[in-house]
């Protein structure tokens, strides 16, 4: 392993979160190297002489780069506009939410301003704002901002607290060398992470396609097909049947409210999201499919469970399966029911799943129980294989992210020399 290059002499920094620093580096509060300006209060109404301008909120401040996908507008006076216009190279620091989260403005918009959930930090010459940004990142990672804000209610990183934060400063040449070095290294790491994330996306798409093909076409590619008569379903195996959901299971709803959940409850409690809560009662003890009856989860949220559980009053419970394997029906619904919801959405916005619509949903399946079991086994096997691969890649991404953070920390705090 290549030995890390270090500086010749070190001294105490006086800052617990930093430790020792190179002997020739200095420690200064932010107010000595930059100006910090907090944005303005939200002004929804027009006033005489005011102009409507785009502004950034804490939600727009992501690490290293701003997110300008959802930029709002509000009214500014001419004086406010002059004071709060962001300049190229400004650091933008989140005042609330994830306090201290920062990025550099690179003129992503021709002109933009800030609300009072964002600080503009304008670094004085000869200091390098990119180096200061890396320092902000490490300070946040080490919990510095969390330690200095008031967390009794909503956390706020006030201008006074921000200006008093002490940073370590190498000479200007070293600041630029450090930021340039990290820009190259972190870009390579980020590119590798993006490739791995894309691979995960492709694996998820492959899993979806394999499962959908298995539950609508079976496992025999040479089987004869027939037209299902359903536009989104297309052709299905000739020996398969097509029936309405009402004939394949019992459909009912739960009776509980969200308030009935118990954090350390004994039984699963199915609500309208992918998150399974806990509860101390059970109204069901069976094999079942659970799906959201209203809200954004319609057509997207499905659970399969065998045992004792309870259910929210706006969640459908499918049980007492006949003619079809419950696990097969679960995979079929999870793969295809959203297509029916999309068809409804083409006519009107669907925010609730009405029982008659659900009961009449068409399901195709083989009548042979062994073929049903074979499809379920195939789906389970592919799920395990692909999920295992995805988990491995996610671990690799986590290790890369940890290495990235460690590298930034070592370089900006002087534990590793890049000169």
C-alpha positions in Angstrom: 0.0 0.0 0.0 1.3 3.4 -1.0 2.3 5.5 2.1 0.3 8.7 2.6 2.4 11.8 2.1 2.3 14.1 5.2 3.6 17.5 6.2 6.9 17.8 8.1 5.6 19.4 11.3 2.2 19.7 12.9 0.6 21.8 15.7 -2.6 21.7 17.7 -5.5 23.5 15.8 -7.4 24.2 19.0 -10.5 22.8 17.2 -11.6 19.3 18.5 -13.2 18.4 15.2 -10.0 19.0 13.3 -7.2 17.9 15.6 -3.6 18.7 14.6 -2.8 20.8 11.5 0.4 21.6 9.5 2.6 24.0 11.4 2.3 26.8 8.8 -1.5 26.7 8.5 -3.7 29.2 10.4 -7.1 29.0 12.1 -9.6 31.9 11.6 -13.3 32.5 12.1 -15.3 32.7 8.9 -16.0 36.4 9.4 -12.3 37.0 8.9 -12.2 35.4 5.4 -15.7 35.9 4.1 -19.0 37.9 4.3 -22.2 36.0 5.1 -25.5 37.4 4.1 -28.9 35.7 4.9 -31.6 35.9 2.3 -34.9 37.7 2.7 -38.3 36.7 4.3 -40.8 35.3 1.8 -42.9 38.1 0.3 -45.9 36.6 -1.5 -47.6 39.9 -2.2 -46.6 42.6 -4.6 -45.6 46.0 -3.2 -45.0 49.3 -5.1 -41.7 49.2 -6.9 -41.1 45.5 -6.2 -40.0 43.1 -9.0 -40.7 39.3 -9.1 -37.5 37.4 -9.2 -36.3 33.7 -8.9 -34.9 32.7 -5.5 -33.3 29.6 -3.9 -34.5 27.9 -0.7 -32.8 25.4 1.5 -34.3 22.6 -0.6 -32.4 23.9 -3.6 -29.0 23.6 -1.8 -27.5 20.2 -2.5 -23.9 19.3 -1.6 -21.5 20.9 -4.1 -24.1 21.8 -6.7 -27.4 23.6 -6.5 -30.7 22.0 -7.6 -32.5 24.4 -9.9 -35.2 22.0 -11.0 -37.8 23.7 -8.9 -37.0 27.4 -8.5 -39.8 29.7 -7.1 -40.3 33.4 -7.5 -41.1 36.2 -5.1 -41.2 40.0 -4.8 -38.0 41.9 -4.1 -37.4 45.6 -3.6 -34.6 47.1 -5.8 -32.4 47.4 -2.7 -33.0 43.7 -1.7 -32.4 42.6 -5.2 -29.0 44.3 -5.4 -28.0 42.9 -2.0 -29.2 39.4 -2.4 -28.2 38.6 -6.1 -26.0 35.5 -6.1 -22.6 36.0 -7.8 -20.5 33.3 -9.6 -18.3 31.6 -7.0 -20.5 32.4 -4.0 -21.0 29.6 -1.5 -24.7 29.0 -0.7 -25.2 27.5 2.8 -28.4 26.0 4.1 -29.6 27.9 7.2 -32.3 25.3 8.1 -33.1 21.6 7.3 -29.7 20.0 6.9 -27.9 22.9 8.4 -24.5 23.7 6.8 -25.2 21.9 3.5 -23.4 23.9 0.9 -22.7 24.4 -2.8 -21.0 26.8 -5.1 -23.0 28.9 -7.5 -21.7 28.6 -11.1 -24.2 30.9 -12.7 -26.7 28.1 -13.3 -29.3 30.8 -13.9 -28.7 34.2 -15.5 -29.8 35.9 -12.3 -30.9 34.4 -9.0 -31.5 35.4 -5.4 -32.0 33.8 -2.0 -34.7 33.4 0.6 -33.9 33.5 4.4 -33.3 29.8 4.6 -30.0 30.3 2.7 -26.8 32.2 3.4 -24.7 33.7 0.7 -21.1 33.3 1.8 -18.8 35.4 -0.3 -15.1 34.4 0.2 -12.5 37.2 0.2 -9.4 37.2 -1.9 -7.0 35.5 -1.8 -8.9 32.5 -0.3 -10.3 29.8 -2.6 -14.1 29.3 -2.2 -13.8 25.7 -3.5 -11.4 24.8 -0.7 -13.8 26.5 1.8 -16.7 24.4 0.4 -14.7 21.2 1.1 -14.2 22.4 4.6 -18.0 23.0 5.0 -18.5 19.4 3.9 -16.2 17.9 6.5 -17.5 20.2 9.2 -21.0 18.9 8.5 -19.8 15.3 8.3 -18.2 15.7 11.8 -21.4 17.2 13.2 -20.0 20.7 13.8 -23.1 22.5 12.6 -25.5 20.2 14.4 -23.6 21.0 17.6 -23.9 24.7 17.3 -27.5 25.1 16.3 -30.5 25.1 18.5 -32.2 21.8 18.1 -34.9 22.3 20.8 -37.3 23.3 18.0 -36.4 23.8 14.4 -32.6 24.0 13.8 -31.3 27.3 12.5 -27.7 28.2 11.6 -27.8 31.9 12.3 -25.5 34.4 10.6 -23.8 35.1 14.0 -23.1 31.4 14.6 -22.0 30.9 11.0 -19.6 33.8 11.1 -17.9 32.5 14.3 -17.2 29.0 12.9 -13.4 28.6 12.8 -11.8 27.2 9.7 -8.2 26.0 9.0 -6.4 27.8 6.3 -3.3 26.9 4.4 -1.6 29.5 2.2 -3.5 30.5 -1.0 -1.3 28.3 -3.3 -2.1 25.2 -1.2 -5.8 26.0 -1.0 -6.0 26.0 -4.8 -3.8 22.9 -5.0 -6.0 21.1 -2.6 -9.3 22.0 -4.3 -7.9 21.1 -7.7 -6.6 17.7 -6.4 -10.0 16.9 -4.8 -11.9 18.0 -7.9 -10.1 15.5 -10.0 -10.2 12.7 -7.4 -13.8 13.1 -6.4 -14.9 13.4 -10.0 -13.4 10.0 -10.7 -15.1 8.5 -7.7 -18.5 10.2 -8.6 -18.3 8.9 -12.1 -17.7 5.4 -10.8 -20.7 5.8 -8.5 -22.9 7.0 -11.3 -21.9 3.9 -13.4 -22.8 1.6 -10.5 -26.1 3.4 -9.9 -26.9 3.0 -13.6 -26.1 -0.7 -13.3 -28.5 -1.0 -10.4 -31.2 0.7 -12.5 -30.6 -1.8 -15.4 -30.8 -4.7 -13.0 -34.1 -3.4 -11.6 -35.4 -3.0 -15.1 -34.3 -6.5 -16.0 -36.0 -7.9 -12.8 -39.2 -6.1 -13.7 -39.1 -7.4 -17.3 -38.4 -11.0 -16.2 -41.2 -11.1 -13.6 -43.7 -9.4 -16.0 -42.9 -11.9 -18.7 -43.2 -14.8 -16.3 -46.6 -13.8 -15.0 -48.1 -12.9 -18.3 -46.4 -15.4 -20.7 -45.2 -18.2 -18.5 -41.7 -19.9 -18.7 -42.0 -21.7 -22.1 -40.9 -19.4 -24.9 -42.3 -21.8 -27.6 -45.9 -21.8 -26.2 -48.7 -20.9 -28.6 -50.3 -17.5 -27.9 -53.7 -15.9 -28.3 -54.9 -12.3 -28.2 -56.1 -11.5 -24.6 -58.3 -8.7 -25.9 -56.7 -6.4 -23.3 -54.7 -3.6 -24.9 -52.0 -3.3 -22.2 -51.7 -7.1 -21.8 -51.4 -8.2 -25.4 -51.0 -11.9 -26.2 -51.1 -14.6 -23.6 -50.5 -18.4 -23.7 -53.3 -20.2 -25.5 -54.0 -22.5 -22.6 -54.2 -19.7 -20.0 -57.5 -18.2 -18.9 -58.6 -14.6 -18.3 -60.9 -13.9 -15.3 -62.0 -10.9 -13.3 -60.3 -10.5 -9.9 -63.6 -10.9 -8.1 -63.8 -14.6 -9.0 -60.3 -15.4 -7.7 -60.3 -14.1 -4.2 -62.2 -12.3 -1.4 -61.7 -8.6 -1.3 -62.3 -6.5 1.8 -60.8 -3.6 3.7 -59.3 -3.1 7.1 -60.8 -1.2 10.0 -57.9 0.5 11.7 -56.6 4.1 11.6 -53.0 5.3 11.4 -53.3 6.4 15.1 -53.7 2.7 16.1 -50.1 1.9 15.2 -47.7 1.0 18.0 -43.9 1.4 17.5 -43.1 -1.9 19.3 -46.2 -3.7 18.3 -46.5 -7.5 18.0 -48.0 -7.7 14.6 -47.5 -6.1 11.1 -49.8 -3.2 10.4 -50.4 -2.4 6.7 -51.1 1.2 5.9 -51.1 3.0 2.5 -47.4 3.1 1.9 -44.5 0.7 1.4 -43.6 1.1 5.1 -45.1 -1.6 7.3 -46.0 -0.3 10.7 -46.5 -2.3 13.9 -49.6 -2.8 16.0 -50.8 -4.9 19.1 -54.0 -6.2 17.5 -54.7 -8.6 14.6 -57.9 -8.8 12.6 -56.5 -11.3 10.0 -54.7 -14.6 10.2 -54.2 -15.8 6.7 -52.4 -15.6 3.4 -53.1 -12.2 1.9 -52.2 -9.5 -0.6 -52.5 -5.9 0.7 -52.7 -2.8 -1.5 -53.4 0.9 -1.0 -57.0 1.9 -1.5 -56.3 5.6 -2.0 -53.5 8.2 -2.1 -50.3 8.1 -4.1 -49.9 4.4 -3.4 -52.8 3.4 -5.6 -51.4 0.8 -8.1 -47.9 1.1 -6.6 -48.0 -0.3 -3.1 -48.4 -4.1 -2.8 -47.5 -6.4 0.1 -47.7 -10.2 0.4 -48.0 -11.8 3.9 -48.9 -15.0 5.6 -49.8 -14.9 9.3 -51.5 -12.6 11.8 -51.7 -8.9 10.9 -53.9 -5.8 10.9 -54.9 -3.3 8.2 -55.7 0.3 7.7 -59.4 1.0 6.8 -58.3 2.3 3.4 -56.2 -0.7 2.5 -57.6 -3.6 0.5 -57.1 -7.2 1.8 -57.2 -9.9 -0.8 -57.5 -13.4 0.7 -59.1 -16.8 0.3 -57.6 -17.4 -3.1 -59.2 -19.9 -5.4 -58.0 -21.2 -8.8 -54.8 -19.1 -8.5 -51.7 -19.3 -6.3 -51.7 -16.2 -3.9 -48.0 -15.5 -4.6 -48.6 -15.7 -8.3 -51.5 -13.2 -8.1 -49.3 -10.9 -5.9 -46.6 -10.8 -8.6 -49.2 -10.3 -11.4 -50.8 -7.4 -9.6 -47.5 -5.8 -8.6 -46.3 -6.0 -12.2 -49.5 -5.0 -14.1 -52.1 -3.3 -12.0 -50.4 0.1 -12.4 -51.1 -0.2 -16.2 -54.8 -0.2 -15.4 -54.4 2.8 -13.1 -52.6 4.7 -15.9 -55.5 3.9 -18.2 -57.9 5.4 -15.6 -55.7 8.4 -15.2 -56.0 9.1 -18.9 -59.7 9.8 -18.3 -59.5 11.4 -14.8 -57.1 11.8 -11.9 -57.3 8.6 -9.8 -56.7 9.2 -6.0 -58.8 6.3 -4.8 -59.3 2.7 -5.9 -63.1 2.0 -6.0 -64.1 -1.6 -5.3 -66.0 -2.3 -8.5 -63.0 -1.2 -10.6 -60.7 -3.4 -8.6 -63.1 -6.4 -8.7 -63.3 -6.2 -12.5 -59.5 -6.1 -13.1 -58.6 -8.9 -15.5 -56.1 -11.5 -14.5 -54.5 -14.1 -16.8 -53.1 -17.3 -15.4 -52.5 -21.0 -16.1 -55.0 -23.4 -14.6 -52.4 -26.0 -13.8 -51.3 -25.6 -10.2 -47.8 -27.0 -11.0 -47.3 -24.4 -13.7 -48.4 -21.7 -11.2 -45.9 -23.0 -8.6 -43.1 -23.2 -11.2 -43.7 -19.5 -12.1 -43.6 -18.5 -8.5 -40.4 -20.4 -7.9 -38.8 -18.8 -10.9 -39.8 -15.3 -9.8 -38.5 -16.0 -6.2 -35.2 -17.3 -7.6 -34.7 -14.3 -9.9 -35.7 -11.9 -7.1 -33.1 -13.4 -4.8 -30.3 -13.4 -7.5 -30.9 -9.9 -8.7 -31.5 -8.5 -5.3 -28.3 -10.1 -4.1 -26.3 -8.5 -6.9 -28.0 -5.1 -6.3 -27.1 -5.3 -2.6 -23.5 -6.0 -3.4 -23.3 -3.0 -5.7 -25.0 -0.8 -3.1 -22.3 -1.9 -0.7 -19.6 -1.0 -3.2 -21.2 2.5 -3.6 -21.3 2.9 0.1 -17.6 2.1 0.4 -16.8 4.6 -2.4 -18.8 7.3 -0.7 -17.0 6.6 2.6 -13.6 6.7 0.8 -14.6 10.0 -0.9 -15.4 11.5 2.5 -12.2 10.1 4.1 -10.1 11.5 1.3 -11.6 15.0 1.5 -11.1 14.9 5.3 -7.5 13.9 5.1 -6.6 16.5 2.5 -8.5 19.6 3.8 -7.4 19.1 7.4 -3.7 18.6 6.4 -3.4 14.9 7.3 -2.4 14.2 3.7 -0.2 16.5 1.6 -1.0 16.9 -2.1 2.1 19.0 -2.9 
